[in-house]
Amino acid sequence: MRPHQISLETAQKLAKALGIPLEQVMHMPQHILIQKLMELEKEKKDER
């Protein structure tokens, strides 16, 4: 599987937000990464 086509800065922000290593973010299946991003967004909305 190829690494995602995202910038280093974006990958670092995702790794920090998800609490996982940068390498894991880059090689995570895309559908799982999208699911985790949706969960983060939902948590942000719930905090408001």
Helices and strands as residue ranges (DSSP letters): H 8-18, H 22-27, H 30-47
